[in-house]
Amino acid sequence: MNSVLKARKEFGKSMRNVEDPVERKLNRKIYHAKKAYFTKVNVYGRNLDDAYRIMINDAIDGLQPAADLIRVMTSCKNDILSRPAKRNVNKLTHKVAQHDPAELQDATEVKWMEERIPALRAEWEHIDWVAKKGAGVWSHVEIPNDNTKLGPDWGYVSLETGWECCAIGCQCRKICYARKMEAGPTGRGIVFRVWRQQKQMRDLPVDVIAEDLAGFVKAGHRGVRFCDTGGIPDQAMLDKVFAAVDLACVLLLADGVDPTGCFYIYATRFDLDWSGLPEFLRVNASNDRLHGMIPSSNYFKIIDANEVEDEERLFCSCNCEACDYCPEGCGEVIDQPGH
């Protein structure tokens, strides 16, 4: 048996020998995506690396569905592809939110939203959340996984609304993704959920938050992202995130689950103390100053239509289902189109 067929057989066996039904379903999708390329390589007598290159080239040419690249070829751990090739693949899998957020047209609309926030807060304070959301509303952290960019495998804990954002050194205040969503037709619900998560993070003990985070991962999800805006409210909140992630990773390791790539945070606050950063919490910076403070962090550089692209930099696909750059946190500079 030649080396390619042997590798294909071992690959299929390792992916089938999984008890978790959700993971088995994903593994079957990945296996079938790769299967034809193992065969094609065998026919032409090429090596295993060539199989991956053929798959990428066919995808770029439109012969292979881009969806088949999910969690297979776009990981930053994949050393087979060159930087330009990775950039092409990320552009291929690039997507934006399925629901177009409301555009912030002018200062009048911005002022309208700023005036609306106090009214929303007053409404939020008077709602009987136990009756509305159940008795456990303040007993656990709410970890939704309905973000179209993140995909259903990722949950998120928002620490601050876009309209109260205290981001420092933020590149995208005028085109803030979080602000646009909160100003849209579903904005009220989004703002209320952020405030609920913020209260839960403030009030719950670290051990409860950690159990919720670990339980989310053990349920078969890829992990949890902290913060939508990058504006972490204060040092106390950042320290709470650090402590909760640290303990969650201890719980996962005790159950034989590797927490690598399970937790990351999007941040701008270079004025806070990051010395307590946990080993398994990756940072994605919205400015070069924070990136300089934490060399392992990724730096998302906003580019506009007139900027000459640097093919040696990576490119944000806005498709977290098909990319591992954020949770890996390898100190990359990643071009981020305005969104």
Secondary structure, 3 states (H helix, E strand, C coil): CCHHHHHHHHHHHHHHCCCCHHHHHHHHHHHHHHHHHHHHHHHHCCCHHHHHHHHHHHHHCCCCCHHHHCCCCCCCCCCCCCHHHHHHHHHHCCCCCCCCCCCCCCHHHHHHHHHHHHHHHHHHHHCCHHHHHCCCCCCCCCCCCCCCCCCCCEEEECCCCHHHCCCCCCCCHHHCHHHHHHHCCCHHHHHHHHHHHHHHHHHCCHHHHHHHHHHHHHCCCCEEEECCCCCCCCHHHHHHHHHHHHHHHHHHHHCCCCCCCCEEEEECCCCCCCCCCCCCEEEEECCHHHHHHCCCCEEEEEECCCCCCCCCCEECCCCHHHCCHHHHCCCCEEEEECC
